[in-house]
Amino acid sequence: MLLQTIATATLDARRTVKVLERRTQARDHPILLTVPETHYLKCLILYVT
């Protein structure tokens, strides 16, 4: 949903956005493959032109 929201905002603003990096939580907050709720922290490093 985060990427979809950014894509919609990008179109509305008539800008180009490149995803430079995708990050998640630190190692002390593991992501369990069978529990999607554990993938709760997300960070995108974007380049806007």
PDB file of N, CA, C, O and CB in Angstrom:
ATOM      1  N   MET A   1       0.816  -1.190   0.000  1.00  0.00           N
ATOM      2  CA  MET A   1       0.000   0.000   0.000  1.00  0.00           C
ATOM      3  C   MET A   1       0.867   1.265   0.000  1.00  0.00           C
ATOM      4  O   MET A   1       0.472   2.284  -0.566  1.00  0.00           O
ATOM      5  CB  MET A   1      -0.932  -0.008   1.202  1.00  0.00           C
ATOM      6  N   LEU A   2       2.044   1.205   0.629  1.00  0.00           N
ATOM      7  CA  LEU A   2       2.931   2.362   0.664  1.00  0.00           C
ATOM      8  C   LEU A   2       3.368   2.758  -0.747  1.00  0.00           C
ATOM      9  O   LEU A   2       3.311   3.935  -1.103  1.00  0.00           O
ATOM     10  CB  LEU A   2       4.157   2.068   1.537  1.00  0.00           C
ATOM     11  N   LEU A   3       3.800   1.796  -1.544  1.00  0.00           N
ATOM     12  CA  LEU A   3       4.227   2.103  -2.916  1.00  0.00           C
ATOM     13  C   LEU A   3       3.070   2.625  -3.760  1.00  0.00           C
ATOM     14  O   LEU A   3       3.259   3.524  -4.580  1.00  0.00           O
ATOM     15  CB  LEU A   3       4.828   0.860  -3.575  1.00  0.00           C
ATOM     16  N   GLN A   4       1.902   2.084  -3.572  1.00  0.00           N
ATOM     17  CA  GLN A   4       0.730   2.538  -4.323  1.00  0.00           C
ATOM     18  C   GLN A   4       0.406   3.995  -3.966  1.00  0.00           C
ATOM     19  O   GLN A   4       0.079   4.789  -4.848  1.00  0.00           O
ATOM     20  CB  GLN A   4      -0.493   1.623  -4.033  1.00  0.00           C
ATOM     21  N   THR A   5       0.493   4.342  -2.702  1.00  0.00           N
ATOM     22  CA  THR A   5       0.230   5.710  -2.272  1.00  0.00           C
ATOM     23  C   THR A   5       1.259   6.679  -2.856  1.00  0.00           C
ATOM     24  O   THR A   5       0.909   7.771  -3.302  1.00  0.00           O
ATOM     25  CB  THR A   5       0.232   5.795  -0.744  1.00  0.00           C
ATOM     26  N   ILE A   6       2.524   6.274  -2.849  1.00  0.00           N
ATOM     27  CA  ILE A   6       3.570   7.114  -3.426  1.00  0.00           C
ATOM     28  C   ILE A   6       3.375   7.262  -4.927  1.00  0.00           C
ATOM     29  O   ILE A   6       3.555   8.357  -5.461  1.00  0.00           O
ATOM     30  CB  ILE A   6       4.955   6.531  -3.129  1.00  0.00           C
ATOM     31  N   ALA A   7       3.012   6.190  -5.618  1.00  0.00           N
ATOM     32  CA  ALA A   7       2.779   6.245  -7.058  1.00  0.00           C
ATOM     33  C   ALA A   7       1.622   7.187  -7.394  1.00  0.00           C
ATOM     34  O   ALA A   7       1.711   7.959  -8.348  1.00  0.00           O
ATOM     35  CB  ALA A   7       2.491   4.843  -7.605  1.00  0.00           C
ATOM     36  N   THR A   8       0.562   7.130  -6.632  1.00  0.00           N
ATOM     37  CA  THR A   8      -0.583   8.015  -6.854  1.00  0.00           C
ATOM     38  C   THR A   8      -0.188   9.475  -6.630  1.00  0.00           C
ATOM     39  O   THR A   8      -0.555  10.347  -7.417  1.00  0.00           O
ATOM     40  CB  THR A   8      -1.750   7.629  -5.924  1.00  0.00           C
ATOM     41  N   ALA A   9       0.555   9.737  -5.564  1.00  0.00           N
ATOM     42  CA  ALA A   9       1.001  11.098  -5.273  1.00  0.00           C
ATOM     43  C   ALA A   9       1.948  11.603  -6.359  1.00  0.00           C
ATOM     44  O   ALA A   9       1.917  12.780  -6.716  1.00  0.00           O
ATOM     45  CB  ALA A   9       1.690  11.156  -3.901  1.00  0.00           C
ATOM     46  N   THR A  10       2.780  10.719  -6.877  1.00  0.00           N
ATOM     47  CA  THR A  10       3.712  11.072  -7.946  1.00  0.00           C
ATOM     48  C   THR A  10       2.959  11.506  -9.197  1.00  0.00           C
ATOM     49  O   THR A  10       3.312  12.504  -9.825  1.00  0.00           O
ATOM     50  CB  THR A  10       4.635   9.889  -8.268  1.00  0.00           C
ATOM     51  N   LEU A  11       1.932  10.763  -9.555  1.00  0.00           N
ATOM     52  CA  LEU A  11       1.126  11.119 -10.719  1.00  0.00           C
ATOM     53  C   LEU A  11       0.390  12.429 -10.504  1.00  0.00           C
ATOM     54  O   LEU A  11       0.329  13.266 -11.405  1.00  0.00           O
ATOM     55  CB  LEU A  11       0.134  10.011 -11.034  1.00  0.00           C
ATOM     56  N   ASP A  12      -0.169  12.612  -9.317  1.00  0.00           N
ATOM     57  CA  ASP A  12      -0.876  13.855  -9.004  1.00  0.00           C
ATOM     58  C   ASP A  12       0.052  15.068  -9.076  1.00  0.00           C
ATOM     59  O   ASP A  12      -0.355  16.141  -9.522  1.00  0.00           O
ATOM     60  CB  ASP A  12      -1.505  13.766  -7.615  1.00  0.00           C
ATOM     61  N   ALA A  13       1.292  14.896  -8.639  1.00  0.00           N
ATOM     62  CA  ALA A  13       2.256  15.994  -8.624  1.00  0.00           C
ATOM     63  C   ALA A  13       2.979  16.160  -9.963  1.00  0.00           C
ATOM     64  O   ALA A  13       3.742  17.107 -10.157  1.00  0.00           O
ATOM     65  CB  ALA A  13       3.271  15.770  -7.522  1.00  0.00           C
ATOM     66  N   ARG A  14       2.729  15.231 -10.873  1.00  0.00           N
ATOM     67  CA  ARG A  14       3.399  15.232 -12.188  1.00  0.00           C
ATOM     68  C   ARG A  14       4.912  15.260 -12.043  1.00  0.00           C
ATOM     69  O   ARG A  14       5.606  16.050 -12.683  1.00  0.00           O
ATOM     70  CB  ARG A  14       2.939  16.434 -13.025  1.00  0.00           C
ATOM     71  N   ARG A  15       5.402  14.373 -11.179  1.00  0.00           N
ATOM     72  CA  ARG A  15       6.836  14.251 -10.927  1.00  0.00           C
ATOM     73  C   ARG A  15       7.283  12.837 -11.253  1.00  0.00           C
ATOM     74  O   ARG A  15       6.461  11.935 -11.405  1.00  0.00           O
ATOM     75  CB  ARG A  15       7.177  14.609  -9.459  1.00  0.00           C
ATOM     76  N   THR A  16       8.591  12.651 -11.359  1.00  0.00           N
ATOM     77  CA  THR A  16       9.179  11.328 -11.533  1.00  0.00           C
ATOM     78  C   THR A  16       9.868  10.955 -10.233  1.00  0.00           C
ATOM     79  O   THR A  16      10.616  11.754  -9.668  1.00  0.00           O
ATOM     80  CB  THR A  16      10.181  11.293 -12.739  1.00  0.00           C
ATOM     81  N   VAL A  17       9.618   9.746  -9.760  1.00  0.00           N
ATOM     82  CA  VAL A  17      10.224   9.287  -8.516  1.00  0.00           C
ATOM     83  C   VAL A  17      10.913   7.953  -8.768  1.00  0.00           C
ATOM     84  O   VAL A  17      10.325   7.029  -9.331  1.00  0.00           O
ATOM     85  CB  VAL A  17       9.162   9.158  -7.387  1.00  0.00           C
ATOM     86  N   LYS A  18      12.168   7.869  -8.343  1.00  0.00           N
ATOM     87  CA  LYS A  18      12.930   6.625  -8.433  1.00  0.00           C
ATOM     88  C   LYS A  18      13.160   6.095  -7.024  1.00  0.00           C
ATOM     89  O   LYS A  18      13.495   6.854  -6.114  1.00  0.00           O
ATOM     90  CB  LYS A  18      14.288   6.842  -9.178  1.00  0.00           C
ATOM     91  N   VAL A  19      12.981   4.803  -6.851  1.00  0.00           N
ATOM     92  CA  VAL A  19      13.267   4.174  -5.562  1.00  0.00           C
ATOM     93  C   VAL A  19      14.753   3.832  -5.544  1.00  0.00           C
ATOM     94  O   VAL A  19      15.214   2.993  -6.319  1.00  0.00           O
ATOM     95  CB  VAL A  19      12.376   2.890  -5.328  1.00  0.00           C
ATOM     96  N   LEU A  20      15.495   4.480  -4.661  1.00  0.00           N
ATOM     97  CA  LEU A  20      16.930   4.221  -4.545  1.00  0.00           C
ATOM     98  C   LEU A  20      17.218   3.076  -3.581  1.00  0.00           C
ATOM     99  O   LEU A  20      18.106   2.259  -3.823  1.00  0.00           O
ATOM    100  CB  LEU A  20      17.657   5.480  -4.087  1.00  0.00           C
ATOM    101  N   GLU A  21      16.463   3.025  -2.488  1.00  0.00           N
ATOM    102  CA  GLU A  21      16.645   1.965  -1.491  1.00  0.00           C
ATOM    103  C   GLU A  21      15.327   1.627  -0.831  1.00  0.00           C
ATOM    104  O   GLU A  21      14.459   2.482  -0.658  1.00  0.00           O
ATOM    105  CB  GLU A  21      17.672   2.382  -0.431  1.00  0.00           C
ATOM    106  N   ARG A  22      15.194   0.357  -0.464  1.00  0.00           N
ATOM    107  CA  ARG A  22      14.059  -0.098   0.349  1.00  0.00           C
ATOM    108  C   ARG A  22      14.635  -0.688   1.618  1.00  0.00           C
ATOM    109  O   ARG A  22      15.490  -1.572   1.568  1.00  0.00           O
ATOM    110  CB  ARG A  22      13.160  -1.150  -0.418  1.00  0.00           C
ATOM    111  N   ARG A  23      14.169  -0.202   2.756  1.00  0.00           N
ATOM    112  CA  ARG A  23      14.687  -0.667   4.043  1.00  0.00           C
ATOM    113  C   ARG A  23      13.547  -1.161   4.924  1.00  0.00           C
ATOM    114  O   ARG A  23      12.385  -0.808   4.724  1.00  0.00           O
ATOM    115  CB  ARG A  23      15.467   0.457   4.756  1.00  0.00           C
ATOM    116  N   THR A  24      13.903  -1.977   5.895  1.00  0.00           N
ATOM    117  CA  THR A  24      12.938  -2.474   6.876  1.00  0.00           C
ATOM    118  C   THR A  24      13.541  -2.323   8.270  1.00  0.00           C
ATOM    119  O   THR A  24      14.564  -1.665   8.456  1.00  0.00           O
ATOM    120  CB  THR A  24      12.553  -3.967   6.590  1.00  0.00           C
ATOM    121  N   GLN A  25      12.893  -2.938   9.226  1.00  0.00           N
ATOM    122  CA  GLN A  25      13.329  -2.800  10.607  1.00  0.00           C
ATOM    123  C   GLN A  25      14.698  -3.450  10.842  1.00  0.00           C
ATOM    124  O   GLN A  25      15.185  -4.229  10.022  1.00  0.00           O
ATOM    125  CB  GLN A  25      12.295  -3.411  11.539  1.00  0.00           C
ATOM    126  N   ALA A  26      15.291  -3.111  11.969  1.00  0.00           N
ATOM    127  CA  ALA A  26      16.598  -3.641  12.342  1.00  0.00           C
ATOM    128  C   ALA A  26      16.517  -5.129  12.663  1.00  0.00           C
ATOM    129  O   ALA A  26      15.432  -5.695  12.797  1.00  0.00           O
ATOM    130  CB  ALA A  26      17.160  -2.877  13.537  1.00  0.00           C
ATOM    131  N   ARG A  27      17.673  -5.739  12.781  1.00  0.00           N
ATOM    132  CA  ARG A  27      17.747  -7.192  13.024  1.00  0.00           C
ATOM    133  C   ARG A  27      17.131  -7.627  14.340  1.00  0.00           C
ATOM    134  O   ARG A  27      16.745  -8.787  14.487  1.00  0.00           O
ATOM    135  CB  ARG A  27      19.173  -7.639  12.991  1.00  0.00           C
ATOM    136  N   ASP A  28      17.034  -6.714  15.300  1.00  0.00           N
ATOM    137  CA  ASP A  28      16.432  -7.095  16.578  1.00  0.00           C
ATOM    138  C   ASP A  28      14.904  -7.140  16.514  1.00  0.00           C
ATOM    139  O   ASP A  28      14.253  -7.434  17.516  1.00  0.00           O
ATOM    140  CB  ASP A  28      16.868  -6.127  17.662  1.00  0.00           C
ATOM    141  N   HIS A  29      14.333  -6.854  15.357  1.00  0.00           N
ATOM    142  CA  HIS A  29      12.902  -6.998  15.087  1.00  0.00           C
ATOM    143  C   HIS A  29      12.755  -7.882  13.849  1.00  0.00           C
ATOM    144  O   HIS A  29      12.506  -7.373  12.756  1.00  0.00           O
ATOM    145  CB  HIS A  29      12.206  -5.593  14.877  1.00  0.00           C
ATOM    146  N   PRO A  30      12.904  -9.204  14.006  1.00  0.00           N
ATOM    147  CA  PRO A  30      12.934 -10.095  12.844  1.00  0.00           C
ATOM    148  C   PRO A  30      11.602 -10.140  12.094  1.00  0.00           C
ATOM    149  O   PRO A  30      10.532  -9.945  12.670  1.00  0.00           O
ATOM    150  CB  PRO A  30      13.311 -11.491  13.283  1.00  0.00           C
ATOM    151  N   ILE A  31      11.704 -10.401  10.801  1.00  0.00           N
ATOM    152  CA  ILE A  31      10.532 -10.592   9.946  1.00  0.00           C
ATOM    153  C   ILE A  31      10.326 -12.092   9.798  1.00  0.00           C
ATOM    154  O   ILE A  31      11.189 -12.800   9.278  1.00  0.00           O
ATOM    155  CB  ILE A  31      10.711  -9.891   8.539  1.00  0.00           C
ATOM    156  N   LEU A  32       9.181 -12.568  10.256  1.00  0.00           N
ATOM    157  CA  LEU A  32       8.860 -13.987  10.147  1.00  0.00           C
ATOM    158  C   LEU A  32       8.046 -14.203   8.871  1.00  0.00           C
ATOM    159  O   LEU A  32       7.013 -13.561   8.681  1.00  0.00           O
ATOM    160  CB  LEU A  32       8.077 -14.489  11.409  1.00  0.00           C
ATOM    161  N   LEU A  33       8.492 -15.085   8.013  1.00  0.00           N
ATOM    162  CA  LEU A  33       7.832 -15.295   6.729  1.00  0.00           C
ATOM    163  C   LEU A  33       6.394 -15.761   6.869  1.00  0.00           C
ATOM    164  O   LEU A  33       5.561 -15.460   6.014  1.00  0.00           O
ATOM    165  CB  LEU A  33       8.600 -16.292   5.921  1.00  0.00           C
ATOM    166  N   THR A  34       6.092 -16.485   7.925  1.00  0.00           N
ATOM    167  CA  THR A  34       4.735 -17.002   8.116  1.00  0.00           C
ATOM    168  C   THR A  34       3.824 -16.045   8.879  1.00  0.00           C
ATOM    169  O   THR A  34       2.644 -16.331   9.078  1.00  0.00           O
ATOM    170  CB  THR A  34       4.793 -18.315   8.843  1.00  0.00           C
ATOM    171  N   VAL A  35       4.381 -14.899   9.310  1.00  0.00           N
ATOM    172  CA  VAL A  35       3.599 -13.904  10.050  1.00  0.00           C
ATOM    173  C   VAL A  35       3.826 -12.542   9.387  1.00  0.00           C
ATOM    174  O   VAL A  35       4.735 -11.812   9.782  1.00  0.00           O
ATOM    175  CB  VAL A  35       4.004 -13.872  11.581  1.00  0.00           C
ATOM    176  N   PRO A  36       3.010 -12.189   8.383  1.00  0.00           N
ATOM    177  CA  PRO A  36       3.234 -10.944   7.650  1.00  0.00           C
ATOM    178  C   PRO A  36       3.189  -9.683   8.512  1.00  0.00           C
ATOM    179  O   PRO A  36       3.763  -8.662   8.133  1.00  0.00           O
ATOM    180  CB  PRO A  36       2.222 -10.826   6.569  1.00  0.00           C
ATOM    181  N   GLU A  37       2.522  -9.736   9.656  1.00  0.00           N
ATOM    182  CA  GLU A  37       2.433  -8.572  10.533  1.00  0.00           C
ATOM    183  C   GLU A  37       3.785  -8.163  11.098  1.00  0.00           C
ATOM    184  O   GLU A  37       3.937  -7.039  11.575  1.00  0.00           O
ATOM    185  CB  GLU A  37       1.477  -8.853  11.663  1.00  0.00           C
ATOM    186  N   THR A  38       4.777  -9.065  11.052  1.00  0.00           N
ATOM    187  CA  THR A  38       6.100  -8.738  11.582  1.00  0.00           C
ATOM    188  C   THR A  38       6.903  -7.863  10.616  1.00  0.00           C
ATOM    189  O   THR A  38       7.992  -7.405  10.964  1.00  0.00           O
ATOM    190  CB  THR A  38       6.871 -10.019  11.883  1.00  0.00           C
ATOM    191  N   HIS A  39       6.391  -7.629   9.429  1.00  0.00           N
ATOM    192  CA  HIS A  39       7.047  -6.747   8.454  1.00  0.00           C
ATOM    193  C   HIS A  39       6.353  -5.387   8.512  1.00  0.00           C
ATOM    194  O   HIS A  39       5.738  -4.950   7.539  1.00  0.00           O
ATOM    195  CB  HIS A  39       6.992  -7.354   6.993  1.00  0.00           C
ATOM    196  N   TYR A  40       6.461  -4.730   9.656  1.00  0.00           N
ATOM    197  CA  TYR A  40       5.656  -3.536   9.918  1.00  0.00           C
ATOM    198  C   TYR A  40       6.406  -2.221   9.716  1.00  0.00           C
ATOM    199  O   TYR A  40       5.766  -1.191   9.505  1.00  0.00           O
ATOM    200  CB  TYR A  40       5.135  -3.589  11.316  1.00  0.00           C
ATOM    201  N   LEU A  41       7.716  -2.218   9.771  1.00  0.00           N
ATOM    202  CA  LEU A  41       8.462  -0.984   9.565  1.00  0.00           C
ATOM    203  C   LEU A  41       9.021  -0.948   8.152  1.00  0.00           C
ATOM    204  O   LEU A  41       9.690  -1.889   7.722  1.00  0.00           O
ATOM    205  CB  LEU A  41       9.596  -0.850  10.599  1.00  0.00           C
ATOM    206  N   LYS A  42       8.753   0.122   7.433  1.00  0.00           N
ATOM    207  CA  LYS A  42       9.225   0.237   6.066  1.00  0.00           C
ATOM    208  C   LYS A  42       9.790   1.634   5.838  1.00  0.00           C
ATOM    209  O   LYS A  42       9.317   2.621   6.402  1.00  0.00           O
ATOM    210  CB  LYS A  42       8.089  -0.065   5.066  1.00  0.00           C
ATOM    211  N   CYS A  43      10.807   1.687   5.002  1.00  0.00           N
ATOM    212  CA  CYS A  43      11.441   2.965   4.689  1.00  0.00           C
ATOM    213  C   CYS A  43      11.863   2.941   3.235  1.00  0.00           C
ATOM    214  O   CYS A  43      12.442   1.961   2.766  1.00  0.00           O
ATOM    215  CB  CYS A  43      12.660   3.243   5.620  1.00  0.00           C
ATOM    216  N   LEU A  44      11.578   4.011   2.526  1.00  0.00           N
ATOM    217  CA  LEU A  44      12.017   4.143   1.143  1.00  0.00           C
ATOM    218  C   LEU A  44      12.892   5.375   1.021  1.00  0.00           C
ATOM    219  O   LEU A  44      12.561   6.437   1.547  1.00  0.00           O
ATOM    220  CB  LEU A  44      10.810   4.225   0.176  1.00  0.00           C
ATOM    221  N   ILE A  45      14.007   5.230   0.328  1.00  0.00           N
ATOM    222  CA  ILE A  45      14.852   6.358  -0.017  1.00  0.00           C
ATOM    223  C   ILE A  45      14.511   6.668  -1.479  1.00  0.00           C
ATOM    224  O   ILE A  45      14.751   5.845  -2.363  1.00  0.00           O
ATOM    225  CB  ILE A  45      16.414   6.043   0.201  1.00  0.00           C
ATOM    226  N   LEU A  46      13.959   7.843  -1.728  1.00  0.00           N
ATOM    227  CA  LEU A  46      13.447   8.189  -3.056  1.00  0.00           C
ATOM    228  C   LEU A  46      14.230   9.345  -3.654  1.00  0.00           C
ATOM    229  O   LEU A  46      14.776  10.185  -2.939  1.00  0.00           O
ATOM    230  CB  LEU A  46      11.959   8.545  -2.984  1.00  0.00           C
ATOM    231  N   TYR A  47      14.274   9.370  -4.990  1.00  0.00           N
ATOM    232  CA  TYR A  47      14.852  10.476  -5.723  1.00  0.00           C
ATOM    233  C   TYR A  47      13.722  11.089  -6.551  1.00  0.00           C
ATOM    234  O   TYR A  47      13.143  10.415  -7.403  1.00  0.00           O
ATOM    235  CB  TYR A  47      16.062  10.012  -6.626  1.00  0.00           C
ATOM    236  N   VAL A  48      13.412  12.344  -6.310  1.00  0.00           N
ATOM    237  CA  VAL A  48      12.292  13.006  -6.976  1.00  0.00           C
ATOM    238  C   VAL A  48      12.841  14.028  -7.961  1.00  0.00           C
ATOM    239  O   VAL A  48      13.695  14.845  -7.619  1.00  0.00           O
ATOM    240  CB  VAL A  48      11.343  13.686  -5.943  1.00  0.00           C
ATOM    241  N   THR A  49      12.332  13.967  -9.195  1.00  0.00           N
ATOM    242  CA  THR A  49      12.734  14.950 -10.212  1.00  0.00           C
ATOM    243  C   THR A  49      11.510  15.619 -10.785  1.00  0.00           C
ATOM    244  O   THR A  49      11.629  16.481 -11.657  1.00  0.00           O
ATOM    245  CB  THR A  49      13.556  14.288 -11.338  1.00  0.00           C
TER     246      THR A  49
END
